[in-house]
Amino acid sequence: EDFDLSTEVAALRAEDGHVGAVVSFVGTVRGEPGSTLTLEHYPGMTERSIETLIDQAIQRFGLHAARVIHRIGPLGAQEQIVWVGAAAAHRGAAFQGCEYLMDYLKTQAPFWKQETAADGSTHWVDARVSDDDALKRWAVSGDAW
């Protein structure tokens, strides 16, 4: 289902007076009117992977809270597809936590994407080298995804 940005940000800040910064990212579906992006996943496996990722981000950056919403199924152009939020005492940790979460989601989360153009033609979306390059900056010995 779709999500409301202000509701999600408020939930990250709720009842924690030590949160001084909330950084969030919302991704939308690119495409022409009439096109769709269909996301598939393995129920259970995907959620566990994302929960592990959130736990790692909280530990690594000292976040007070983090949340990921990733929609599945068919989505039209300009619809919200993903939301990542990170709350911390200071902005630096919140920004880093949010970027870390997105970089890992783009490359490691078990999602498969198929684009359908307005004319009905389809193709699977391939991984992008630029996403892999972005992930490399977070790699440290012992990183386990």
N, C-alpha and C positions, 0 to 999 in steps of 0.2 A: 504494500500500500504506500501511497505518497506520505510525506512527512512535512511537518510545519517547523521551519527553521527557528522561530522565536521560542516555540515550546521546547525544542531540543536544547537550545542554549540555556534556557532557564533551568532545565533539569540538571545540567552540568554544574550550575552555580548554586543550586538549592542547598540551604542549610550548611554551607561551609564558608565560614567567615575568613578562611585563609586563602581562598581563591582570589587572586588579583588579576588574572588574565584568562580569557577563554578565546581560543582560536578555533575557527571552524572552516571547513571546506565543503562546498557543494558542487558535485559534478552533474552536468546535464548531457542529455543525448544529443549528439551532433547529427545533422541530416536535413534533408529537404522535407517540406510538408508531404505527408503520405508515406514517408519511409519509417521503418521501425528497427529497433534493436532488441533482439530476444536474448535474454540471459538465462543460462541453465546452470545448475549446480547439483551437488550431491547433498541432500538434506542430512543434517547431523554432522557430516564431515566439514562442511563449509562453516557452520556455526562454531564448531570446536576450534577450527583454525583461526577464526577471527577472534574468539575469546582468548586464545593463547597469545595472539598478536597484541591485543589490548593489554594483557597482563605484562608482556615484555616492555611495551611502551611506558606503562606506569612505573615499572621498576627502573628502566633505563634513564628516564628523564625526570623522575620524582613528581609525576603528575598526581593531582588530587583525584582526577576522574578522567575517563576517556570513553567515547562511545562511537560505534560505527553502525550506520544503517546502510544496507546495500539491497536495493530492490532486485527482484527477479521477474522472469516472464517477459512478455512483449511490452515495450515502451516506445512511445512516439517521439519524434524530434522535439527537442527543447524540454522534455520531461526531466524531472529530477531523478537521478539514478543512484547517487551515493552521497552520504553525508558523514563526515568525520569531525569529531569535536574533541578538543583536549583542554583541560582546565589545570592550571598550575598557579603557584604563588606569583610567578613572574612571567612576562611575555616570552622571553627567550625559550624557556622550557616548553611553554605551550605551543609556540611555533614549531620547534623541533619535533615535538611529539606528534603534532598533526601531520607534518611532512613525512615523518617516519612511517606512520600508519598508512598514508596514501601510497608511498613508494612500495611498501610491502603488499598492499592490496592489489596494486596494478600488476605486480609480477608474480606473486606467490599464492594468492587466494584462489581456490579451486572454482573458478567461474569460466564458462565458455560463452562466447558472444557470437551471434549470427546477425548480420545486417541484411535487411530486405529493403531494396530501393523502391521508389514509388512505382516503377514499372514491373515490380514483382520479382526481379532477379535477386538471388541471395548469394552470400559468401560468408565464410567464417572469418572472424577478425583474428589476424596474426599478432603475436607479441611484437612489441616495438623495441628496437635497440636502445632508443633514448630512455625508455622506462627501465631497462636493465642497467644502463649507465647511472641513472639516478639512484638506484638501489645500492650500487657499489659503495657509495659514500658512507653507508651505515654498517658495512660489514666489519665485524671484529671476530677474532678467533673465538670459536665456541658459540657463535650465533646459531641457534637452532630454530628453524621454522618448521 
